[in-house]
Amino acid sequence: MASFKCRVLLAHCHSTPSLWEGSERMDLIELKIRSVLQLTLLKKCCSPIEKSMAEGTYAILPSLPAVGGNEGVCQVMEVGDKVKTLKVGDWVIPRDAGLGTWRTAAVLKAEDLVPLPKDIPLLSAATLGVNPCTAFRMLLDFEELKPGDTVIQNAANSGVGQAVIQIAAAKGIHTINVIRDRPDLQQLSDRLKTLGATHVFTEETLRRPEMKELFKSCPRPKLALNGVGGKSATELLRHLQSEGTMVTYGGMAKLPVTVPVSALIFKDVKIRGFWVTQWKRDNRHDEDSLRNMLDELCILIRAGKLSIPACTEVELSDFQKALENAMKPYMSKQVFMFM
């Protein structure tokens, strides 16, 4: 096959990307020499990260013009003869951020992709590489958690938050989950408890003196997971046990994390940060670390213990709607684009 056409969402400048009809042409012999493969993009995800990258405010920015999109699942359609790790029909996801998944097809290097089993739901495969991996690593890498221990988190209804709830529940770890007050508060609380949340509170409730009663029957958290920042992060620290750890992985409030002096002096808490993209880059040559994590997450998916958030699907041509949905306040749904 000498060439093929694909639809692409291409950003020419740091603003909302525009839809265009382009083509990628690569001779099959060149395919073999360069050890690359042709893919069809099956499902593409849309999240606030993608919007930040398009606007030029994220930590990593691809060279312009650039195809948008970090997440998605692809199916291998053709491989070069030097490709030994993948075969036609395999499902794959990006190994790193910035690969550009907002397109219908692509020609990519095999080393930039990670294979996934095809016996998990397609939408689970499309979202596996970021939120579940973030949740898994934070629960594993910062504190030695045992069954019966407690984790506290804000942004509990986010993609990461829902993954934390489910992975923790599967390991017998209790979760205290903090969400913003909203019109459908009870409905959301019930849904998170169905996923395995031990306790669900609003940020306002977390500030009340009555919270002390909770810790008469529940151990104080060893680990706090902060995806918001601002006062919400400070409240997590107030409830953390001595020598516990707060890990910040997001800043949805766009406010700095303020650490009380008393938490550092009298409780000796540890303040850490986590970015799954950096973890993948640091472990790029340790294939087993990534593979073992994905395998364990797939086991949970097959067992019905790890599901994706409720989702909204829109056509690729209606990408503006996808971006708007991803940025809505109180949004608990994952947004997908399809061909």
Secondary structure, DSSP 8 states (H G I E B T S, - for coil): --EEEEEEEEESSSSS-EEEEEEEE--HHHHHHTTEEEEEEEEEEE-HHHHHHHHT-SS----SSEE--S-EEEEEEEE-TT--S--TT-EEEESSTTS---BSEEEEEGGGEEEE-SSS-HHHHHHTTTHHHHHHHHHHHSS---TT-EEEESSTTSHHHHHHHHHHHHTT-EEEEEE---TTHHHHHHHHHHHT-SEEEEHHHHTSTTHHHHTTTS---SEEEESSBHHHHHHHHHHS-TT-EEEE---TT-B-----HHHHHTS--EEEE--HHHHHHHTTT-HHHHHHHHHHHHHHHHTTS-----EEEEEGGGHHHHHHHHT-TT--SEEEEE-
